[in-house]
Amino acid sequence: MAQYLLDTNVLISMFRNKGKVRKHILEVGFPNCYVSEISIAELFYGAAKGGRK
């Protein structure tokens, strides 16, 4: 099975339930999805900044 490295934009779309991102991630399964430390840092930075649109 393929493995996926999820970008920050993909994660934000999944959290906001936009498009087909969440559905696709559920189809491939969470064990096949990975998040880089950079994306994690970007998410924490954005959350701390309160930059919700």
C-alpha distance matrix in Angstrom:
0.0 3.8 6.6 9.9 13.5 15.7 19.2 22.4 23.1 19.8 20.6 24.2 23.2 21.1 24.1 26.5 24.4 24.8 23.1 19.8 18.1 18.2 17.0 13.9 13.1 13.9 11.6 8.4 10.1 12.1 10.5 7.8 11.0 13.6 17.2 19.5 22.9 24.5 23.0 24.2 27.6 27.8 27.2 29.8 32.2 31.9 32.4 35.4 36.9 36.7 35.6 34.5 35.2
3.8 0.0 3.8 6.7 10.2 12.6 15.9 19.3 19.9 16.9 18.0 21.5 20.7 19.0 22.1 24.4 22.6 22.7 21.0 18.0 16.0 16.7 16.1 12.6 11.7 13.5 11.7 8.1 10.2 11.7 10.6 7.0 9.1 11.4 14.7 16.7 20.3 21.5 20.0 21.6 24.8 24.8 24.5 27.3 29.4 29.1 29.9 32.9 34.1 34.1 32.8 31.9 32.5
6.6 3.8 0.0 3.8 6.9 9.7 13.0 16.3 17.5 14.7 15.3 19.0 18.8 17.1 19.8 22.4 21.2 21.5 20.4 17.7 15.0 15.5 15.8 12.5 10.7 12.9 12.2 8.4 9.5 9.7 8.5 4.8 5.9 7.7 11.0 13.0 16.6 18.0 16.6 18.0 21.2 21.4 21.1 23.8 25.9 25.9 26.7 29.5 30.9 31.0 29.9 29.3 30.2
9.9 6.7 3.8 0.0 3.8 6.0 9.3 12.7 13.7 11.0 11.9 15.5 15.4 14.0 16.9 19.3 18.4 18.4 17.6 15.3 12.3 13.3 14.2 11.0 9.1 12.2 12.1 8.8 9.9 9.4 9.5 6.2 4.7 6.0 8.5 10.7 14.4 15.2 13.4 15.2 18.4 18.2 17.9 20.8 22.8 22.5 23.5 26.4 27.5 27.7 26.4 25.7 26.5
13.5 10.2 6.9 3.8 0.0 3.8 6.5 9.8 11.6 9.7 10.3 13.8 14.5 13.7 16.0 18.6 18.4 18.4 18.1 16.6 13.2 14.3 16.0 13.3 11.0 14.3 15.0 12.1 12.5 11.0 11.2 8.7 5.9 4.7 5.7 7.2 10.9 11.5 9.9 12.0 14.9 14.8 14.9 17.8 19.5 19.5 20.8 23.4 24.5 25.0 23.8 23.6 24.6
15.7 12.6 9.7 6.0 3.8 0.0 3.8 6.7 8.2 6.1 6.6 10.1 10.8 10.2 12.4 14.9 14.9 15.0 15.1 14.0 10.4 11.6 14.0 11.7 9.5 13.0 14.4 12.2 12.5 10.8 12.2 10.2 6.7 5.9 5.3 7.6 10.9 10.9 8.2 10.3 13.3 12.5 12.2 15.4 17.1 16.5 17.8 20.7 21.6 21.8 20.4 20.0 20.9
19.2 15.9 13.0 9.3 6.5 3.8 0.0 3.8 5.5 5.3 6.4 8.8 10.0 10.7 12.5 14.4 15.2 14.7 15.1 15.0 11.5 13.3 16.1 14.1 12.4 16.0 17.5 15.7 16.1 14.3 15.9 14.0 10.4 9.1 7.0 7.8 10.5 9.2 6.4 9.5 11.7 10.0 10.4 13.9 14.8 14.1 16.0 18.7 19.1 19.6 17.8 17.8 18.6
22.4 19.3 16.3 12.7 9.8 6.7 3.8 0.0 3.8 5.4 5.1 6.2 8.6 9.8 10.6 12.3 14.0 13.7 15.1 15.6 12.3 13.6 16.9 15.8 14.0 17.2 19.3 18.0 17.9 15.7 17.7 16.5 12.7 11.2 8.3 8.9 10.3 8.5 5.1 7.7 9.5 7.1 7.0 10.7 11.4 10.4 12.3 15.1 15.4 15.8 14.1 14.2 15.3
23.1 19.9 17.5 13.7 11.6 8.2 5.5 3.8 0.0 3.8 5.4 5.1 6.2 8.6 9.9 10.6 12.0 10.9 12.0 13.2 10.3 12.4 15.5 14.6 13.7 17.0 18.8 18.0 18.6 16.9 19.4 17.9 14.3 13.6 11.4 12.4 14.1 12.2 8.9 11.4 12.9 9.9 9.5 13.3 13.6 11.6 13.6 16.8 16.4 16.2 13.8 13.3 13.5
19.8 16.9 14.7 11.0 9.7 6.1 5.3 5.4 3.8 0.0 3.8 5.5 5.1 6.2 8.7 9.9 10.2 9.5 10.0 10.3 7.0 9.0 12.0 10.9 9.9 13.3 15.0 14.3 14.9 13.7 16.3 14.7 11.3 11.5 10.2 12.2 14.6 13.5 10.0 12.1 14.6 12.3 11.3 15.0 16.1 14.3 15.6 19.0 19.2 18.6 16.6 15.5 15.7
20.6 18.0 15.3 11.9 10.3 6.6 6.4 5.1 5.4 3.8 0.0 3.8 5.4 5.0 6.2 8.6 9.6 10.2 11.8 11.9 8.4 8.9 12.4 12.0 10.0 12.8 15.3 14.7 14.3 12.3 15.1 14.3 10.7 10.5 8.7 11.2 13.0 12.4 8.6 9.6 12.4 10.7 8.7 12.2 13.9 12.3 12.9 16.3 17.1 16.4 15.1 14.0 15.0
24.2 21.5 19.0 15.5 13.8 10.1 8.8 6.2 5.1 5.5 3.8 0.0 3.8 5.4 5.1 6.1 8.4 8.6 11.1 12.4 9.6 10.2 13.9 14.2 12.8 15.3 17.9 17.8 17.5 15.6 18.6 18.1 14.5 14.2 12.0 14.0 15.1 14.0 10.2 11.1 13.0 10.5 8.2 11.6 12.8 10.2 10.9 14.6 14.7 13.6 11.9 10.4 11.2
23.2 20.7 18.8 15.4 14.5 10.8 10.0 8.6 6.2 5.1 5.4 3.8 0.0 3.8 5.5 5.1 5.9 5.1 7.3 8.9 6.6 7.9 11.2 11.7 11.2 13.6 15.9 16.4 16.7 15.6 18.9 18.0 14.8 15.4 14.0 16.3 18.1 17.0 13.2 14.5 16.6 14.1 12.0 15.4 16.6 13.8 14.4 18.1 18.1 16.5 14.5 12.4 12.2
21.1 19.0 17.1 14.0 13.7 10.2 10.7 9.8 8.6 6.2 5.0 5.4 3.8 0.0 3.8 5.4 4.9 6.3 8.2 8.4 5.6 5.0 8.7 9.7 8.5 10.4 13.1 13.8 13.5 12.3 15.9 15.4 12.5 13.6 12.8 15.8 17.7 17.4 13.6 14.1 16.9 15.1 12.5 15.7 17.6 15.2 15.1 18.9 19.5 17.9 16.6 14.4 14.8
24.1 22.1 19.8 16.9 16.0 12.4 12.5 10.6 9.9 8.7 6.2 5.1 5.5 3.8 0.0 3.8 5.4 7.9 10.9 11.7 9.3 8.0 11.7 13.2 11.6 12.8 16.1 16.8 15.8 14.1 17.5 17.8 14.7 15.2 13.8 16.5 17.6 17.4 13.7 13.4 15.8 14.1 10.9 13.5 15.6 13.1 12.3 16.0 16.9 14.9 14.2 11.7 12.8
26.5 24.4 22.4 19.3 18.6 14.9 14.4 12.3 10.6 9.9 8.6 6.1 5.1 5.4 3.8 0.0 3.8 5.5 9.1 11.0 9.7 9.1 12.4 14.2 13.6 14.8 17.7 18.9 18.5 17.2 20.8 20.7 17.7 18.5 17.0 19.5 20.6 19.9 16.2 16.3 18.3 16.0 13.1 15.7 17.1 14.0 13.4 17.2 17.3 14.9 13.6 10.5 10.5
24.4 22.6 21.2 18.4 18.4 14.9 15.2 14.0 12.0 10.2 9.6 8.4 5.9 4.9 5.4 3.8 0.0 3.8 6.7 7.9 7.4 6.3 9.0 11.4 11.4 12.1 14.7 16.5 16.3 15.8 19.5 19.3 16.8 18.3 17.6 20.6 22.3 21.8 18.0 18.3 20.8 18.7 15.9 18.7 20.4 17.5 17.0 20.7 21.1 18.7 17.3 14.3 13.9
24.8 22.7 21.5 18.4 18.4 15.0 14.7 13.7 10.9 9.5 10.2 8.6 5.1 6.3 7.9 5.5 3.8 0.0 3.8 6.5 6.8 7.7 9.8 11.5 12.3 13.8 15.7 17.3 17.9 17.7 21.3 20.5 17.9 19.3 18.5 21.1 23.1 22.1 18.3 19.4 21.6 19.0 16.8 20.0 21.1 18.0 18.2 21.9 21.7 19.5 17.4 14.6 13.4
23.1 21.0 20.4 17.6 18.1 15.1 15.1 15.1 12.0 10.0 11.8 11.1 7.3 8.2 10.9 9.1 6.7 3.8 0.0 3.8 5.6 7.7 8.5 9.7 11.6 13.2 14.2 15.9 17.3 17.8 21.2 19.9 17.7 19.6 19.3 22.0 24.4 23.5 19.8 21.3 23.8 21.2 19.3 22.7 23.8 20.9 21.4 25.2 24.8 22.9 20.6 18.0 16.6
19.8 18.0 17.7 15.3 16.6 14.0 15.0 15.6 13.2 10.3 11.9 12.4 8.9 8.4 11.7 11.0 7.9 6.5 3.8 0.0 3.8 5.7 5.3 6.1 8.7 10.1 10.6 12.5 14.1 15.2 18.5 17.0 15.4 17.8 18.3 21.3 24.1 23.6 20.0 21.4 24.3 22.2 20.3 23.7 25.2 22.6 23.0 26.8 26.9 25.1 23.2 20.6 19.7
18.1 16.0 15.0 12.3 13.2 10.4 11.5 12.3 10.3 7.0 8.4 9.6 6.6 5.6 9.3 9.7 7.4 6.8 5.6 3.8 0.0 3.8 5.5 5.2 6.2 8.7 9.9 10.8 12.1 12.4 15.7 14.3 12.1 14.3 14.5 17.6 20.3 19.9 16.4 17.8 20.7 18.8 17.0 20.4 22.1 19.8 20.3 24.0 24.4 22.9 21.1 19.0 18.6
18.2 16.7 15.5 13.3 14.3 11.6 13.3 13.6 12.4 9.0 8.9 10.2 7.9 5.0 8.0 9.1 6.3 7.7 7.7 5.7 3.8 0.0 3.8 5.5 5.2 6.2 8.6 10.1 10.3 10.5 14.2 13.6 11.7 14.1 14.7 18.1 20.5 20.7 17.1 17.7 20.9 19.5 17.0 20.1 22.3 20.1 19.9 23.6 24.5 22.8 21.5 19.1 19.2
17.0 16.1 15.8 14.2 16.0 14.0 16.1 16.9 15.5 12.0 12.4 13.9 11.2 8.7 11.7 12.4 9.0 9.8 8.5 5.3 5.5 3.8 0.0 3.8 5.5 5.2 6.2 8.9 9.8 11.3 14.7 13.9 13.0 16.1 17.3 20.8 23.5 23.9 20.4 21.1 24.5 23.1 20.8 23.8 26.0 23.9 23.7 27.4 28.3 26.5 25.2 22.6 22.4
13.9 12.6 12.5 11.0 13.3 11.7 14.1 15.8 14.6 10.9 12.0 14.2 11.7 9.7 13.2 14.2 11.4 11.5 9.7 6.1 5.2 5.5 3.8 0.0 3.8 5.4 5.0 6.3 8.4 10.2 13.1 11.5 10.7 13.9 15.5 18.9 22.0 22.3 19.1 20.3 23.6 22.4 20.6 23.8 25.9 24.1 24.3 28.0 28.8 27.5 26.0 23.9 23.7
13.1 11.7 10.7 9.1 11.0 9.5 12.4 14.0 13.7 9.9 10.0 12.8 11.2 8.5 11.6 13.6 11.4 12.3 11.6 8.7 6.2 5.2 5.5 3.8 0.0 3.8 5.4 5.3 5.9 6.7 9.8 8.7 7.5 10.7 12.4 16.0 18.9 19.7 16.5 17.3 20.9 20.0 18.1 21.1 23.5 22.1 22.1 25.6 26.8 25.7 24.6 22.7 23.2
13.9 13.5 12.9 12.2 14.3 13.0 16.0 17.2 17.0 13.3 12.8 15.3 13.6 10.4 12.8 14.8 12.1 13.8 13.2 10.1 8.7 6.2 5.2 5.4 3.8 0.0 3.8 5.6 5.0 6.7 10.0 9.9 9.8 13.1 15.1 18.9 21.6 22.7 19.5 19.7 23.4 22.8 20.5 23.2 25.9 24.4 23.9 27.4 28.9 27.5 26.7 24.5 25.0
11.6 11.7 12.2 12.1 15.0 14.4 17.5 19.3 18.8 15.0 15.3 17.9 15.9 13.1 16.1 17.7 14.7 15.7 14.2 10.6 9.9 8.6 6.2 5.0 5.4 3.8 0.0 3.8 5.5 8.7 11.0 10.0 10.9 14.6 17.0 20.6 23.7 24.7 21.7 22.4 26.0 25.4 23.4 26.3 28.8 27.4 27.2 30.7 32.0 30.7 29.6 27.5 27.7
8.4 8.1 8.4 8.8 12.1 12.2 15.7 18.0 18.0 14.3 14.7 17.8 16.4 13.8 16.8 18.9 16.5 17.3 15.9 12.5 10.8 10.1 8.9 6.3 5.3 5.6 3.8 0.0 3.8 6.9 8.3 6.5 7.9 11.7 14.6 17.9 21.2 22.4 19.8 20.6 24.3 23.9 22.4 25.2 27.7 26.7 26.8 30.1 31.5 30.7 29.6 27.9 28.4
10.1 10.2 9.5 9.9 12.5 12.5 16.1 17.9 18.6 14.9 14.3 17.5 16.7 13.5 15.8 18.5 16.3 17.9 17.3 14.1 12.1 10.3 9.8 8.4 5.9 5.0 5.5 3.8 0.0 3.8 5.6 5.7 7.1 10.6 13.6 17.2 20.0 21.7 19.2 19.2 23.0 23.1 21.2 23.6 26.5 25.8 25.4 28.6 30.4 29.5 28.9 27.2 28.2
12.1 11.7 9.7 9.4 11.0 10.8 14.3 15.7 16.9 13.7 12.3 15.6 15.6 12.3 14.1 17.2 15.8 17.7 17.8 15.2 12.4 10.5 11.3 10.2 6.7 6.7 8.7 6.9 3.8 0.0 3.8 5.3 5.2 8.0 10.6 14.3 16.8 18.8 16.3 15.9 19.7 20.1 18.2 20.3 23.4 22.9 22.4 25.4 27.4 26.8 26.5 25.0 26.4
10.5 10.6 8.5 9.5 11.2 12.2 15.9 17.7 19.4 16.3 15.1 18.6 18.9 15.9 17.5 20.8 19.5 21.3 21.2 18.5 15.7 14.2 14.7 13.1 9.8 10.0 11.0 8.3 5.6 3.8 0.0 3.8 5.6 7.8 11.1 14.3 16.7 19.2 17.4 17.0 20.7 21.6 20.1 22.0 25.0 25.1 24.7 27.4 29.6 29.3 29.2 28.1 29.6
7.8 7.0 4.8 6.2 8.7 10.2 14.0 16.5 17.9 14.7 14.3 18.1 18.0 15.4 17.8 20.7 19.3 20.5 19.9 17.0 14.3 13.6 13.9 11.5 8.7 9.9 10.0 6.5 5.7 5.3 3.8 0.0 3.8 6.8 10.4 13.4 16.5 18.4 16.6 17.1 20.7 21.2 20.1 22.5 25.2 25.0 25.2 28.1 29.9 29.7 29.1 28.1 29.3
11.0 9.1 5.9 4.7 5.9 6.7 10.4 12.7 14.3 11.3 10.7 14.5 14.8 12.5 14.7 17.7 16.8 17.9 17.7 15.4 12.1 11.7 13.0 10.7 7.5 9.8 10.9 7.9 7.1 5.2 5.6 3.8 0.0 3.8 7.0 10.3 13.4 15.1 13.0 13.5 17.2 17.5 16.4 18.9 21.5 21.3 21.6 24.5 26.1 26.0 25.3 24.5 25.7
13.6 11.4 7.7 6.0 4.7 5.9 9.1 11.2 13.6 11.5 10.5 14.2 15.4 13.6 15.2 18.5 18.3 19.3 19.6 17.8 14.3 14.1 16.1 13.9 10.7 13.1 14.6 11.7 10.6 8.0 7.8 6.8 3.8 0.0 3.8 6.7 9.8 11.7 10.1 10.6 14.1 14.9 14.3 16.5 19.0 19.3 19.8 22.3 24.1 24.5 23.9 23.6 25.2
17.2 14.7 11.0 8.5 5.7 5.3 7.0 8.3 11.4 10.2 8.7 12.0 14.0 12.8 13.8 17.0 17.6 18.5 19.3 18.3 14.5 14.7 17.3 15.5 12.4 15.1 17.0 14.6 13.6 10.6 11.1 10.4 7.0 3.8 0.0 3.8 6.6 8.2 6.4 7.0 10.4 11.1 10.7 12.9 15.2 15.7 16.5 18.8 20.5 21.2 20.6 20.7 22.5
19.5 16.7 13.0 10.7 7.2 7.6 7.8 8.9 12.4 12.2 11.2 14.0 16.3 15.8 16.5 19.5 20.6 21.1 22.0 21.3 17.6 18.1 20.8 18.9 16.0 18.9 20.6 17.9 17.2 14.3 14.3 13.4 10.3 6.7 3.8 0.0 3.8 5.3 5.3 6.4 8.7 9.9 10.9 12.6 14.3 15.5 16.8 18.5 20.1 21.4 20.8 21.5 23.5
22.9 20.3 16.6 14.4 10.9 10.9 10.5 10.3 14.1 14.6 13.0 15.1 18.1 17.7 17.6 20.6 22.3 23.1 24.4 24.1 20.3 20.5 23.5 22.0 18.9 21.6 23.7 21.2 20.0 16.8 16.7 16.5 13.4 9.8 6.6 3.8 0.0 3.8 5.5 5.0 6.1 8.6 9.9 10.5 12.1 14.2 15.3 16.4 18.2 19.9 19.9 21.1 23.5
24.5 21.5 18.0 15.2 11.5 10.9 9.2 8.5 12.2 13.5 12.4 14.0 17.0 17.4 17.4 19.9 21.8 22.1 23.5 23.6 19.9 20.7 23.9 22.3 19.7 22.7 24.7 22.4 21.7 18.8 19.2 18.4 15.1 11.7 8.2 5.3 3.8 0.0 3.8 5.4 5.1 6.2 8.7 9.9 10.4 12.2 14.2 15.2 16.3 18.3 17.8 19.3 21.4
23.0 20.0 16.6 13.4 9.9 8.2 6.4 5.1 8.9 10.0 8.6 10.2 13.2 13.6 13.7 16.2 18.0 18.3 19.8 20.0 16.4 17.1 20.4 19.1 16.5 19.5 21.7 19.8 19.2 16.3 17.4 16.6 13.0 10.1 6.4 5.3 5.5 3.8 0.0 3.8 5.4 5.0 6.2 8.7 9.7 10.4 12.2 14.1 15.2 16.5 15.7 16.6 18.5
24.2 21.6 18.0 15.2 12.0 10.3 9.5 7.7 11.4 12.1 9.6 11.1 14.5 14.1 13.4 16.3 18.3 19.4 21.3 21.4 17.8 17.7 21.1 20.3 17.3 19.7 22.4 20.6 19.2 15.9 17.0 17.1 13.5 10.6 7.0 6.4 5.0 5.4 3.8 0.0 3.8 5.4 5.1 6.3 8.6 9.9 10.6 12.3 14.2 15.4 15.5 16.4 19.0
27.6 24.8 21.2 18.4 14.9 13.3 11.7 9.5 12.9 14.6 12.4 13.0 16.6 16.9 15.8 18.3 20.8 21.6 23.8 24.3 20.7 20.9 24.5 23.6 20.9 23.4 26.0 24.3 23.0 19.7 20.7 20.7 17.2 14.1 10.4 8.7 6.1 5.1 5.4 3.8 0.0 3.8 5.4 5.1 6.0 8.5 9.8 10.4 12.1 14.2 14.4 16.1 18.9
27.8 24.8 21.4 18.2 14.8 12.5 10.0 7.1 9.9 12.3 10.7 10.5 14.1 15.1 14.1 16.0 18.7 19.0 21.2 22.2 18.8 19.5 23.1 22.4 20.0 22.8 25.4 23.9 23.1 20.1 21.6 21.2 17.5 14.9 11.1 9.9 8.6 6.2 5.0 5.4 3.8 0.0 3.8 5.5 5.0 6.1 8.5 9.8 10.4 12.2 11.6 13.3 15.7
27.2 24.5 21.1 17.9 14.9 12.2 10.4 7.0 9.5 11.3 8.7 8.2 12.0 12.5 10.9 13.1 15.9 16.8 19.3 20.3 17.0 17.0 20.8 20.6 18.1 20.5 23.4 22.4 21.2 18.2 20.1 20.1 16.4 14.3 10.7 10.9 9.9 8.7 6.2 5.1 5.4 3.8 0.0 3.8 5.4 5.1 6.1 8.5 9.8 10.6 10.4 11.3 14.0
29.8 27.3 23.8 20.8 17.8 15.4 13.9 10.7 13.3 15.0 12.2 11.6 15.4 15.7 13.5 15.7 18.7 20.0 22.7 23.7 20.4 20.1 23.8 23.8 21.1 23.2 26.3 25.2 23.6 20.3 22.0 22.5 18.9 16.5 12.9 12.6 10.5 9.9 8.7 6.3 5.1 5.5 3.8 0.0 3.8 5.5 5.1 6.0 8.5 9.8 10.9 12.3 15.6
32.2 29.4 25.9 22.8 19.5 17.1 14.8 11.4 13.6 16.1 13.9 12.8 16.6 17.6 15.6 17.1 20.4 21.1 23.8 25.2 22.1 22.3 26.0 25.9 23.5 25.9 28.8 27.7 26.5 23.4 25.0 25.2 21.5 19.0 15.2 14.3 12.1 10.4 9.7 8.6 6.0 5.0 5.4 3.8 0.0 3.8 5.5 5.2 6.1 8.6 9.2 11.6 14.7
31.9 29.1 25.9 22.5 19.5 16.5 14.1 10.4 11.6 14.3 12.3 10.2 13.8 15.2 13.1 14.0 17.5 18.0 20.9 22.6 19.8 20.1 23.9 24.1 22.1 24.4 27.4 26.7 25.8 22.9 25.1 25.0 21.3 19.3 15.7 15.5 14.2 12.2 10.4 9.9 8.5 6.1 5.1 5.5 3.8 0.0 3.8 5.5 5.1 6.2 5.9 8.0 10.9
32.4 29.9 26.7 23.5 20.8 17.8 16.0 12.3 13.6 15.6 12.9 10.9 14.4 15.1 12.3 13.4 17.0 18.2 21.4 23.0 20.3 19.9 23.7 24.3 22.1 23.9 27.2 26.8 25.4 22.4 24.7 25.2 21.6 19.8 16.5 16.8 15.3 14.2 12.2 10.6 9.8 8.5 6.1 5.1 5.5 3.8 0.0 3.8 5.4 5.1 6.7 7.8 11.4
35.4 32.9 29.5 26.4 23.4 20.7 18.7 15.1 16.8 19.0 16.3 14.6 18.1 18.9 16.0 17.2 20.7 21.9 25.2 26.8 24.0 23.6 27.4 28.0 25.6 27.4 30.7 30.1 28.6 25.4 27.4 28.1 24.5 22.3 18.8 18.5 16.4 15.2 14.1 12.3 10.4 9.8 8.5 6.0 5.2 5.5 3.8 0.0 3.8 5.4 8.0 10.2 13.8
36.9 34.1 30.9 27.5 24.5 21.6 19.1 15.4 16.4 19.2 17.1 14.7 18.1 19.5 16.9 17.3 21.1 21.7 24.8 26.9 24.4 24.5 28.3 28.8 26.8 28.9 32.0 31.5 30.4 27.4 29.6 29.9 26.1 24.1 20.5 20.1 18.2 16.3 15.2 14.2 12.1 10.4 9.8 8.5 6.1 5.1 5.4 3.8 0.0 3.8 5.4 8.6 11.7
36.7 34.1 31.0 27.7 25.0 21.8 19.6 15.8 16.2 18.6 16.4 13.6 16.5 17.9 14.9 14.9 18.7 19.5 22.9 25.1 22.9 22.8 26.5 27.5 25.7 27.5 30.7 30.7 29.5 26.8 29.3 29.7 26.0 24.5 21.2 21.4 19.9 18.3 16.5 15.4 14.2 12.2 10.6 9.8 8.6 6.2 5.1 5.4 3.8 0.0 3.8 5.6 9.1
35.6 32.8 29.9 26.4 23.8 20.4 17.8 14.1 13.8 16.6 15.1 11.9 14.5 16.6 14.2 13.6 17.3 17.4 20.6 23.2 21.1 21.5 25.2 26.0 24.6 26.7 29.6 29.6 28.9 26.5 29.2 29.1 25.3 23.9 20.6 20.8 19.9 17.8 15.7 15.5 14.4 11.6 10.4 10.9 9.2 5.9 6.7 8.0 5.4 3.8 0.0 3.8 6.3
34.5 31.9 29.3 25.7 23.6 20.0 17.8 14.2 13.3 15.5 14.0 10.4 12.4 14.4 11.7 10.5 14.3 14.6 18.0 20.6 19.0 19.1 22.6 23.9 22.7 24.5 27.5 27.9 27.2 25.0 28.1 28.1 24.5 23.6 20.7 21.5 21.1 19.3 16.6 16.4 16.1 13.3 11.3 12.3 11.6 8.0 7.8 10.2 8.6 5.6 3.8 0.0 3.8
35.2 32.5 30.2 26.5 24.6 20.9 18.6 15.3 13.5 15.7 15.0 11.2 12.2 14.8 12.8 10.5 13.9 13.4 16.6 19.7 18.6 19.2 22.4 23.7 23.2 25.0 27.7 28.4 28.2 26.4 29.6 29.3 25.7 25.2 22.5 23.5 23.5 21.4 18.5 19.0 18.9 15.7 14.0 15.6 14.7 10.9 11.4 13.8 11.7 9.1 6.3 3.8 0.0
